[in-house]
Amino acid sequence: MRCPSHEQLSAYVDKELTLSQMQKIDIHLQDCLTCRIEVSRLERLISNFKVLARESISIPNIHLVPTSTRSQRWAAVVALVLLLAGGAIVLGYSNENTIATNNEEFEYYYNNHNNYVRNQNTDFISLVSWE
Amino acid sequence: MALEERLKDHSLVQKLKAGDDEAYDCLCTEYSGKMYRLVCRLAGSDDAEDLVQEAFMQIYKSMSSFRGDCSISTWVYRITTNVCQDYLRRKSRRSWRHLFSLDWLKAETNRELPSTDLEPHEQAEVRDDMDKLRLAIAALPPEQKAVLVLHDLEQLTYQEVADVLGIVVGTVKSRLFYARKKVRSSFEGGVQK
């Protein structure tokens, strides 16, 4: 028998061949040193994988949130965002009003003050002209 | 799959489809640890918890479409592997550096070796070898890594790996062979240094 491919030997080590294929390779290995070396190298690698597989992993306590709670949480977030946006709009509007009111008051006082000054000046002019 | 296991799976699936919260908790308890371990091995530990959450969300959403063609564990592994592969694809679009990422190594540094009767210096040597092995596995292309992790570390059979990844057994055999070849050459090269 010709040497089986390394792919076949890899499957042989995993015992993933048919019974007849396994038997053929068993017989071949008795006479072929090269394939025996390949098989032992593969077995050494796989035993290293087994050590790696057996290592204990510190698994965190994963808190899995059920779907319903998740959707409720999203709904709460959306509601909060809408509330904040609404609040911001209302506050912005009332600020605008306050500024507008302040402007109106300023204009009122400014005009009155100008009238007062104008009146004062007029009185003065009239006094001068009277004199 | 044994008959008893199939019956247990069938009953669990029926309860899950009916929206039974206890069945969902049962599924979480049974698989969260396994999924976390698989995610760490395939995609690193940085976002492992989020990826497990994402996988559970997909399981929950797609429960109604589960036909029971395979076992629950195969199905869970399939979804988890897909989530990891999507994540790696997204990550690779952002950066190619993940190919050389030491995420997995970092994840494993907290791990403990199985209890042995080895002397401390021998344990250190084994630990060193395991680190090299992890690096070699982490550097594999994603398709080869998935096959190797599922078969050699998660101890699934060729058929189970084929079911999880949606490929034929022949492809599993060939990918596993190339993956082992690459790991062996970089691992043995590293050990010889």
Interface residues (C-beta under 8 A of the other chain):
Chain A: H6 E7 S10 A11 D14 E16 R41 L42 L45 I46 N48 F49 V51 L52 A53 R54 E55 S56 I57 S58 I59 P60 I62 L64 V65 P66 T67 R70
Chain B: D21 Y24 C28 S32 G33 Y36 R37 C40 E49 V52 Q53 F56 M57 Y60 K61 E108 N110 R111 E112 L113 P114 V126 D129 M130 L133 R134 H151 D152 L153 E154 Q155 T157 Y158 K173 S174 L176 F177 R180 K181 V183 R184 F187
